[in-house]
Amino acid sequence: MTVATADPDGRVHARIVLMKTFDERGLTFFTRYDGDKGVQLAVNPRVALCLYWRHLAPAVQVRVEGRAKKMSATESDAYFASRERLSQLGAWASLQSQTLPDRGVLDTRIADFERKFAGREVPRPDEWGGYRVVPDLVEFWHAGEHRWNERERWEQDGGDWHQRLLYP
């Protein structure tokens, strides 16, 4: 899914992340807290998400707006433990969003952490974990012939959800 955040100057940043789960509590993704996403979310937890399935007939888009909240350490630990070992090592080695002088530096960092954690489980770095986006707006878009698309928006108001149709 695409996750859009804003920095303190209001500049919007969008990127693709893996939506790990969704349920009645919200949609989840995982990242470093000290990378650009995490720093921006610490200042402004408002996010916009977009999921798009072009190959469905008709094409479908789901837009979500809401607040991102850090998931518990227990939830983050559980997901981290389920990841393959090389992905776990990558979470330690990557200084997400910082300048990488050349690929060899990352390769060296990965090898360093392989040695550090040789013969034992890789623990979750403190600066890595999950966010749950708690929606207050969800919009479903279905492609229509002649671009007469169908749009259905759900907005939360004081705990109640209200639905309305929108023009294409």
Steps between C-alpha positions, in 0.01 A plus 500: 500500500607859461555689826507880491637702791592866537817655639494798740508741200187338357682328213322174420701178463346185347651155470396137461508276808379150577158509664550214742149467648164666520211440734241699696784685680665629182772428243858419600847546357853477643801728466781671688384764744809712427457496119314772312156339550550453871636851555212652303242291687646607836427862407174447311324163532245581224547272197333417173513149354413380153455145376436437129409187310510588128460141381168441672198543277407771565815656645471586869667762716465537876609823663540523878572801718567487871757505777801271530572365847802294601416138560600335826849358542341156538326529160817634335711225659260230376510623141877554506552142622294370205722669239777313325842538662651710218209746525558520876870574442405759240290681761817535711732587211287757317518859619170561322473829307861602572756546222674176399851576364501177293340156509815347650439691824160330540648161414768551767240601759293189422809279538584674831152423638517143368812455716349681798192275504667178381350192662212682670166664425504854365318733741283785374684834495341752739463750215304257280133413537146526381241767450126450493304751294164561666269624224256787523430504125478211252410546135430222251544580131386264224594573140201553275446509126550843342677599823168503681670364807317409818625656822374414845644686799469402865593762762511466874331768707504461877532124482225451242574424135305684229488398135449721196548473126732736313497614140776343288 
